[in-house]
Amino acid sequence: MRWPRRGAAQRDEDPAASMALLVEVLDRPVDPGYWTATQQRREAGLPGQTSRRSPLLVLTVVLLGFLLSIAAVALRAPDPQDATERRELAERIEMAGEQGDASAARVEVLREQVSALESRQDNSADPALAAALDQAGEQAGARAVRGPGVTITVDDAPREGLEDDPEPAEPEQRVLAADLQQLVNGLWSSGAEAISINEQRLTSTASIRFAGEAIIVDFRGLTRPYTVRAIGAPDALAGELVEGPTGEYFADLDAEYGIVMTWERGREIEVPAAERLSTRVSSVEDEEGS
């Protein structure tokens, strides 16, 4: 008969029974008082201790959203200084426009006075002097000119299927100042006596320039389409537009960019007088005093 050795009957028990303290620490990391209170609240149907953090989390999210909203509004709000500068610039532009209109009206008054003085001088002068004055006035652009010639219309390339669209598809499909310069130079070389672009008379001091996206003729901004009227021999002008360098130039523009150029002859075309002229008036008394 074998007697069990001391401690042999305890081998069938849980080996971790001697590690009760370590198990207690691992299974219940929270203080026993807190853990007991949480269990009692759960058994009573009340929210646990951890759920108290939810209102704080919600409040934090709401506060963060409020701060972000304020930041977005502050970023989108216009700068008062920029708004003031834009307003001042708009006022200056409006004032300059009013001054320009007043100057144009003053020019018309002075032009009428000069015409009246020339008419009085013509009555006492011989016909040759009157004809010379008329010719000088037409050449200088001080008088309107009527006669046969051609009327030309130049416009940007229309969008495909949207011929009435005010804007072209690409920037290079716009009419440039260089295009109008080429056209005007070709007309002058073909014997044109007077030329205007959108009722703006071209003189020896007038210029055709490109400022931003606008064409400026004699310091006046023009809008498309561009109507060019030229007085001269219709056959010579038409030949330049069909077979001359000007016609070839616009044919290439049409083929490459779709820019439109049309023209027609006219028996009685009017080119107005120039708006900006440097006119000097003198009298006999002034000459004697000098």
Backbone hydrogen bonds, N-H to C=O, Kabsch-Sander energy under -0.5 kcal/mol:
donor,donor_aa,acceptor,acceptor_aa,energy
3,W,1,M,-0.6
8,A,5,R,-2.3
10,Q,7,G,-0.5
11,R,8,A,-1.4
12,D,9,A,-0.6
13,E,10,Q,-1.1
17,A,14,D,-1.7
18,S,15,P,-0.7
19,M,16,A,-2.0
20,A,17,A,-0.8
23,V,19,M,-2.2
24,E,20,A,-2.4
25,V,21,L,-1.8
26,L,22,L,-2.1
27,D,23,V,-2.8
28,R,24,E,-1.9
35,W,31,D,-2.6
36,T,32,P,-2.6
37,A,33,G,-2.2
38,T,34,Y,-2.4
39,Q,35,W,-2.2
40,Q,36,T,-2.3
41,R,37,A,-2.1
42,R,38,T,-2.2
43,E,39,Q,-2.5
44,A,40,Q,-1.7
45,G,42,R,-1.3
46,L,41,R,-2.7
51,S,48,G,-0.6
52,R,49,Q,-1.1
53,R,50,T,-1.4
54,S,51,S,-1.3
56,L,52,R,-0.7
57,L,53,R,-2.3
58,V,54,S,-2.7
59,L,55,P,-2.7
60,T,56,L,-2.2
61,V,57,L,-2.3
62,V,58,V,-2.6
63,L,59,L,-2.5
64,L,60,T,-2.5
65,G,61,V,-2.5
66,F,62,V,-2.3
67,L,63,L,-2.3
68,L,64,L,-2.3
69,S,65,G,-2.2
70,I,66,F,-2.2
71,A,67,L,-2.2
72,A,68,L,-2.5
73,V,69,S,-2.4
74,A,70,I,-2.3
75,L,71,A,-2.2
76,R,72,A,-2.1
77,A,73,V,-1.4
83,A,79,D,-2.6
84,T,80,P,-2.2
85,E,81,Q,-2.4
86,R,82,D,-2.6
87,R,83,A,-2.3
88,E,84,T,-2.6
89,L,85,E,-2.5
90,A,86,R,-2.6
91,E,87,R,-2.3
92,R,88,E,-2.4
93,I,89,L,-2.5
94,E,90,A,-2.4
95,M,91,E,-2.5
96,A,92,R,-2.6
97,G,93,I,-2.4
98,E,94,E,-2.2
99,Q,95,M,-2.4
100,G,96,A,-2.4
101,D,97,G,-2.4
102,A,98,E,-2.4
103,S,99,Q,-2.5
104,A,100,G,-2.5
105,A,101,D,-2.4
106,R,102,A,-2.2
107,V,103,S,-2.4
108,E,104,A,-1.9
109,V,105,A,-2.0
110,L,106,R,-2.5
111,R,107,V,-2.6
112,E,108,E,-2.2
113,Q,109,V,-2.0
114,V,110,L,-2.6
115,S,111,R,-2.6
116,A,112,E,-2.3
117,L,113,Q,-2.4
118,E,114,V,-2.6
119,S,115,S,-2.4
120,R,116,A,-2.1
121,Q,117,L,-2.0
122,D,118,E,-2.3
123,N,119,S,-1.7
124,S,120,R,-1.0
125,A,121,Q,-0.9
129,L,126,D,-0.6
130,A,126,D,-1.7
131,A,127,P,-2.4
132,A,128,A,-1.9
133,L,129,L,-2.2
134,D,130,A,-2.2
135,Q,131,A,-2.4
136,A,132,A,-2.4
137,G,133,L,-2.5
138,E,134,D,-2.2
139,Q,135,Q,-2.3
140,A,136,A,-2.3
141,G,137,G,-0.8
142,A,137,G,-1.9
143,R,137,G,-1.2
145,V,271,V,-2.6
147,G,269,I,-1.9
149,G,266,G,-2.5
150,V,230,A,-2.2
151,T,264,E,-2.6
152,I,228,V,-3.3
153,T,262,T,-3.1
154,V,226,Y,-2.6
155,D,260,V,-2.4
157,A,173,Q,-2.3
159,R,162,L,-0.9
162,L,159,R,-1.9
165,D,162,L,-1.7
173,Q,170,E,-1.5
174,R,171,P,-1.6
180,L,176,L,-1.5
181,Q,177,A,-2.3
182,Q,178,A,-2.2
183,L,179,D,-2.1
184,V,180,L,-2.8
185,N,181,Q,-2.6
186,G,182,Q,-2.0
187,L,183,L,-1.9
188,W,184,V,-2.6
189,S,185,N,-2.4
190,S,186,G,-0.9
191,G,188,W,-1.7
192,A,187,L,-2.1
193,E,231,I,-3.7
194,A,231,I,-1.0
196,S,229,R,-2.0
197,I,200,Q,-2.0
198,N,227,T,-2.9
200,Q,197,I,-1.4
201,R,199,E,-0.7
202,L,195,I,-2.6
203,T,201,R,-0.5
206,A,203,T,-0.7
209,R,207,S,-0.5
209,R,216,I,-3.0
211,A,209,R,-0.5
211,A,214,A,-2.7
212,G,210,F,-0.5
213,E,211,A,-0.6
214,A,211,A,-2.1
215,I,222,L,-0.6
216,I,209,R,-2.9
216,I,214,A,-0.5
217,V,215,I,-0.5
217,V,220,R,-2.7
218,D,207,S,-2.3
218,D,216,I,-0.5
220,R,217,V,-0.8
222,L,215,I,-2.5
226,Y,154,V,-2.9
227,T,225,P,-0.6
228,V,152,I,-3.3
228,V,226,Y,-0.6
229,R,196,S,-2.2
229,R,227,T,-0.5
230,A,150,V,-2.4
231,I,194,A,-2.5
232,G,148,P,-2.1
237,L,233,A,-2.3
238,A,234,P,-2.7
239,G,235,D,-2.2
240,E,236,A,-1.6
241,L,237,L,-1.6
242,V,238,A,-1.3
243,E,239,G,-2.4
244,G,239,G,-1.4
247,G,240,E,-1.7
248,E,244,G,-2.0
249,Y,245,P,-2.3
250,F,246,T,-2.2
251,A,247,G,-1.8
252,D,248,E,-2.0
253,L,249,Y,-1.8
254,D,250,F,-2.1
255,A,251,A,-2.2
256,E,252,D,-2.7
257,Y,253,L,-2.4
258,G,253,L,-1.0
258,G,254,D,-0.7
259,I,253,L,-1.2
260,V,155,D,-1.7
262,T,153,T,-2.4
264,E,151,T,-1.6
266,G,149,G,-2.4
269,I,147,G,-3.4
271,V,145,V,-3.0
274,A,141,G,-3.3
277,L,275,E,-0.7
279,T,277,L,-1.0
287,E,283,S,-1.8
288,E,284,V,-2.5
289,G,285,E,-2.5
290,S,286,D,-1.7
